[in-house]
Amino acid sequence: MKKQKSMTEPIFNRFDLLSDEIVFLILDFLNDDPLDKKSFSLVCKSFHAIESRHRKILKPLRSEHLAKVLIRFPFISYLDLSLCPRITDSSLGVISGNLVEIDLSNATDLKDLAAASIAEAKNLEKLWLVRCKSITDIGIGCIAVGCRKLKLLSLKWCFGVGDLGVGLIAVKCKEIRSLDLSYLPITNKCLLQVLELQHLEDLVLEGCFGIDDDSLTALKQGCTSLETLDMSSCQNVSHVGLSSLTSAAGCLRHLSLSYGSRVDLALADSLQKLSLLQSIKLDGSQVTCSGLKAIGNWCASLTELSLSKCSGVTDEGLSSLVTKRVDLRKLDVTCCRTITCASVAHITNSCTSLTSLRMESCTTVSAEAFVLIGQRCQFLEELDLTENNIDDEGLKSISRCSQLASLKLGICPNITDKGLIHIGICCSKLKELDLYRSAGITDLSILAIARGCTVIETINIAYCKNITDRSLVSLSKCSKLNTLESRGCPLITSFGLSAVAMGCKQLTKLDIKNCQNIDDTGMIPLAHFSQNLRQINLSYTSVTDVGLLSLASVSCLQIMTVLHLEGLTPSGLAAALLACGGLTKVKLQASFKALLPPTIIEHLESRGCVFQWRDKVFQTDRLRSKILETTVGRGGMKQFHDMV
Amino acid sequence: MDSKDKICEDTWIKSSSSHESCEPPGNQPLTSFDSLQQKWEGSSSLDYGTTFDEQFSYFNQPSETQSSLARKVIDQNQISGQHDNQMSEARPLYKIEDWDPRAMLNNLSLLEKKIHQLRDMVHLIVGQREQVMDRPDQLLVHQQQLITADLTSIIVQLISTAGSLLPSDNHTVSSSSAISPHVQFGGVTNPTGVFPNFGIPNINNVNKVNLSNQTDLTSYHGAEQNCSVEDHELKSEDDVDESENLPPGSYEILQLEKEEILAPHTHFCTICGKGFKRDANLRMHMRGHGDEYKTPAALAKPNKESSSESILIKRYSCPYVGCKRNKDHKKFQPLKTILCVKNHYKRTHCDKTYTCSRCNAKKFSVLADLKTHEKHCGRDKWLCSCGTTFSRKDKLFGHIALFQGHTPAIPSDGSSDRGQSSEATKVGQMDFDFESRAPSESAFQNAMDIKVSGDDPTSFSQLNFDTSSVSRFHEFPRPPFEDAGGSFSFLLSGACGYLPKNGRYSNPNDME
C-alpha cells in the first residue's frame, strides 16, 4: 500500500496512461493479504473503479449489504456466502445472471424461495448448498430448471431434498460433472437417473442409507465417465452391488468405501475390473488379510490407500500389499495399532516415492522404524507421527525429507530440542507443525523452526510448558503464520502475544486458553493489528472486560470461546458481544445465561450468533493430565482435543 | 324412540323364541342389529315410511310377517307398562284380525296402479322400437325380461292377496314362496316402473339411511358381500375396466335405461317399500319383518346356482349413443358392473350438481367423487409455474421433467413470514382461487392478503369482484409481459414482476 502511495503522489495521472488490463494484471498479484486490495482501492477514485471492475471473487462475512456490494463489483463471478451468518431468502433476491459460482453452505435458514432466486443465475456452473436443511425438492426443482449449465452441485446434508429433486436435476442439468448427494434421503429411484448423466465424473453418496445393492445390480451400463465415487457409510451396499457398479463404471480412479461393509476377498475381487483405480479409501472398515492381499494383486495403478481406523490390519496383510504396490504415494494407517516396525520396514523399502504417510497412534511401532522413514522416503511432504514412539534419532533422520510441509509430532514424549532443531534447519518448506503435548520442547526448538521454516503457517505448541515469550517473539518473524495454538503455556505473557500480533498479520486463529499470564495488555495490540482474526479462545486467561471489548475492533471475528474469565462481568460481556457485530458462535459459561439480559441474547441470535453454554467446573492442570491418561488409550488425539 | 326400540327387540326375541323352527346362529347380535336397523328406519325415513307402512302392511297381510308387524304396531299402541304378559294374550287376537277387507281394498287399488304403470312402460317401449329399429335383439330380450318380471310381481302380489283368505296354517309356506321370487326379481332388474314414487323426492335422505345401513351390513356380512364396494372405489374399477380385453361375443351385453341408472335404489322391500342399493341390505332388512326371513335359506345369497349356470359373462353398455361405452361405438369398451354403469353415466353424461364448498370451483356428479376431492381440496397443492396444479408431488415433477421451461412454483407456507416469502406466497394463493378472484387484490395489497389468508377463501371470492378493487388495480404500474395468452399466465407474470421489489423494500427487518 505504501508503495502505491509513494508512486501516485508525485505524478498524479501516470496511472491513467496504463490500460485497465495492465492494472488488472498488477492486481492479480495482490493476493497475499485481502486487505491489500482494499488499500489499493482507497488510493483514488480511478483505483477504486478499477478495483471494482477487477474483482471476480467475493467472500463476505456479512450479507446485510450484499445488494450494494454486488452493484459495486459488477463482474463478480464467484460468490461465497458460506461465512455469512443467517442468510435469509430475501437477501438472495439480488443474485444476478453474471454469477458462475455460488457457495451457500451453512445457510440453514434458506428456504425454497432462495432457491428460486438462485435459479435466476442462468450461467451458474457451480453451486454449494451444504447444510441448507430447509430447502426442499421444490427449490431444487427451480434450480434444476433455471441453472441448466450447472457442472457442480453439492447438496450435502440438504435433508429436505429427496428422489424427486435429485431426479429432476439429473433430467434437466445434463452438464453435471460433480454431484454431492451425501446424507440425502434418496433411494434407488433417482440413483439410476443420476448414473445416466453423460458427463458425471465425481459422485459422492456418503451416508445414503436408502441406496442398496438392488439399484446397483440394476445398473447395466452407463456412467462410463465416472472417475470418483464416494460410497462411505453406505451400509446397505455390499460387494454384490459394488461388483455390478465396477463392471459398469470401468473408468473409476478414486473410490471411497469408508465405514462400509467388510473388506474381504469378495469385495477386493469386485475391484478387479477397475484397472485405472488410483486411490481407495477404506477408513473404519473391517479388513481381512486376504482382502488386503487381493487389493495388492488387483489394483495395479494404486497410488493412494487409506486404512485409517481399520480393524484387522496386520503386518502380514499390509506388507504383502505394499511390496506389490511400489508406486504408492499416499498411505494412511492411522490407528492401526497392531502393525509393527516390520510393516514400516516393508513400506519404506518398497514405497520409496511416498509423499504422505499418516500413522497417528501406531503405538506398537518402535523407535527405530522412524529412522527408516527418514532414510528411505525422502519425498515425504506430509508426515503424521502423532502419539508415536519417535525419538530424537528418528527426527534427525526425518529431517532429510526436505520437501516436508506438514509434520505432526503431538504427544510424542520422547522428542526434545535436539531432534527438532534438525527439522528447523533442514525442512525449510514446513508449513504446519504440531507439537501438542510434546513436553520436551523448549524455546530453542521454536527458535530454530522460526528461523528455518519461514513459510510456516500453522503451529501448535499447546501444553509445551517450557515455552516462553522468546518463542513467540521469534515466531513473530513468520509473516505467514495464521494459526497459533498455545494452550496451557503458563510462561507466555501479553508481551509475547503482542509481538505475534504485530508480526503475524495473517493470524486468523488463536488459542491462548489457559495462558494465565495473558491479560488486557495483550488484547489491545491483538485487536489493533490482527485484523484477520476470525477465531479466538480466551478461556482461563486473565483478560477482563476491557480486553474483550477491545476485540470488537476486529471486524472479522466470528468465533469466540470465553470460559472462566475471572475478571469478566456480565455487563462487560454484554457490551463486548454487542460490539462484535460479526459473531457467529460464542461459547460461554452457563452461569452467564441467567446474568445476561434475555433481550441481548435474542438480539444476538437474530443477528446469526449461536450460543453454546458450557457448565464446566474449573479444571486444574493435574486433572487434565489425568483425563489425558485415561483417554489416550482410545487413540486419536483429535477426540481428546474435542473433549477438553 | 328408546322405548319403541326396546319393544321391538322384545317383540323379536319373543316371537323368535315362539318359533322353534330354525333360527340363525348368533341370535343375540342379530337381534341387536335388527333393533339398530329398526331405529334407522324409524328415525330418518319416518316421513314417508309411515305412508308406506300403511300401504304395505296390508299388502301381504296373510303372511306371518305381516301379522307380526301388525302385532308390533298394536304392541306399540296398546302398550302402557304391562307389555310383559300382554304378548300371550295378544296372540289369539291376530287370528281375528287376519283378514281385513280394508287392507284388501288397498292392495287391490295398488295393484291397479301397478298395472297402469306397466302399461305405460310397454307404451314407452313400443315408442322406442319405432324410433330405433336397428336395435339388437338383446335389448328386446332385456325389455321382455323386464316386463315379465313386473308381471310376475303383480301376479305374486295378487296371489298373496288372495292367500289371505286361506287358512292361516299355510301362511308361512305360501308367503315365503311367494315373496322370494319377488326378491329375486328385485335383484335382477330395476323396478322403476313398479315403485316409481319411492325415494325420488327425498334422495339425500334415503341415501343417508342406506349408507349407514351399508356400513353396518358390510361389517356384519363381511365375506359374503363382495359386491358391496364403496362408490369411490368403483371409480378405479371403472378405469381398470378399460384395460380389460374380452373378445367381443364372449360376454353378454346388458344395457340399462337412463331412468334405471339414475334411480337411487334397485332393491325394494315388498312389505314396507323401503329401497336398498344392495340385495344383501334388503335381506338384512327383511329380518325385521318376521322370523321366516331369519332362516339361513332366506338370508343366503339368492340365485347362487342360477348365476353359476350362466356361462356368459355379463358386461354392460351405456345407453348414451355415441359414447365409447355404448355398444354401438366402434371401439366399444364394456362396463363391468351395474355400479360402473351408474358412475360412468353420472360422470360422463349428467350435470355436475355437487360443488365443492371449499374451492367453489370443482364440480362433481357423483357424491363420492366430491367427498374424495374434499379430502384433498386446498391441501397439498403442488403448483407448476404454468398454473397447473397437482395433488401429488411426483406428478408435478413428472410434468416439469416433461416440459421445457416449467418450474415448480413455491407453495404458500402458512408458517413463513409474509413479508419474506412475498413472491411465492402470492403465486400459490393466486392459483388457489384464481377462478373467482380478481387479480388486483392478491397481487398488490399486502394488507389485504393477510386478511385473505386468515379468512375462508370462499367467503372472499365474491367480494373481490367489486369494481373498486379492479379499478385500483389499474393504478399500479404494470410491467410488460410476453405471454398474455391465458388470463392466468397474465396474472402470474404481473404479480411476479412487481412483487419481489415490494417484498424487498417493505421489509425493514431484513435491512437491519
HADDOCK unambig.tbl for C-alpha pairs under 7 A between the chains (distance, minus, plus):
assign (segid A and resid 64 and name CA) (segid B and resid 511 and name CA) 6.52 0.50 0.50
assign (segid A and resid 89 and name CA) (segid B and resid 420 and name CA) 6.91 0.50 0.50
assign (segid A and resid 90 and name CA) (segid B and resid 420 and name CA) 5.96 0.50 0.50
assign (segid A and resid 90 and name CA) (segid B and resid 504 and name CA) 6.57 0.50 0.50
assign (segid A and resid 112 and name CA) (segid B and resid 410 and name CA) 6.64 0.50 0.50
assign (segid A and resid 113 and name CA) (segid B and resid 410 and name CA) 6.70 0.50 0.50
assign (segid A and resid 113 and name CA) (segid B and resid 421 and name CA) 6.65 0.50 0.50
assign (segid A and resid 113 and name CA) (segid B and resid 424 and name CA) 6.79 0.50 0.50
assign (segid A and resid 138 and name CA) (segid B and resid 408 and name CA) 5.85 0.50 0.50
assign (segid A and resid 138 and name CA) (segid B and resid 410 and name CA) 6.60 0.50 0.50
assign (segid A and resid 141 and name CA) (segid B and resid 407 and name CA) 6.82 0.50 0.50
assign (segid A and resid 141 and name CA) (segid B and resid 408 and name CA) 6.18 0.50 0.50
assign (segid A and resid 142 and name CA) (segid B and resid 407 and name CA) 5.48 0.50 0.50
assign (segid A and resid 142 and name CA) (segid B and resid 408 and name CA) 5.89 0.50 0.50
assign (segid A and resid 145 and name CA) (segid B and resid 405 and name CA) 6.55 0.50 0.50
assign (segid A and resid 145 and name CA) (segid B and resid 407 and name CA) 6.10 0.50 0.50
assign (segid A and resid 164 and name CA) (segid B and resid 394 and name CA) 6.59 0.50 0.50
assign (segid A and resid 164 and name CA) (segid B and resid 397 and name CA) 6.54 0.50 0.50
assign (segid A and resid 168 and name CA) (segid B and resid 401 and name CA) 6.25 0.50 0.50
assign (segid A and resid 171 and name CA) (segid B and resid 401 and name CA) 6.52 0.50 0.50
